[in-house]
Every structure is written in structure tokens, then in C-alpha cells.
Amino acid sequence: MRKGIVALALLLGLVSSAWAQTRSGNIYCTVTDESGAVLAGAAVSLTGPTIGGRSTTAGSDGKFRFLVVDPGRYTLTLSLTRFASVRREVMVNTGVDVTLLFN
């Protein structure tokens, strides 16, 4: 009986974890210039109705990500010295990864 209760508790914990993970989405992006060269170190901000603001920096490969983003419409802003800032509207849906290429 006790093993059954422990197994049920573990199962419910796994189900609730899976449910929590699917109520958000992720944003993945690579930043390049017009020639396709990656732009390492680009400052990136994400603003929207449920998060206020989050920020990160593109890595040496020009990639960045925002994980566990609530569904909704967001604005991504990229800036880098000697380049014009770029803004893009992004729609995040439940359980969906958004993959973008900024160039």
C-alpha cells in the first residue's frame, strides 16, 4: 500500500511538472549582419505585458535565448555598437519554440 502511495505521488509530481513546462514557450535567435557574419555581444532585451523586461547578450556564436516565456506578444530589441538598433515583434504560444534569425 505504501509503495502505491509513493508511486502515485511521484506520478502526480511528473504530471504537474510536464503541465507547468507546456504553459510557456521559448525564444531562440541568431544575430548576424547582412553578410551572414555572427554579431557576438549584441545586447538583447525582451519586453512584454507579463514580464516587464528581461535582457541577455548574444554569445560568441551570435545566439541567445529566452526560456519559459508566457504566451503573448513581445518586443525584442537588439543593439550593438556601430549598428542600428533593431526591434521585432514576437508572438509566443504555449509549448512552442520561436526560432528567429536577425540580420
Disulfide bonds with the S-S distance in Angstrom:
none
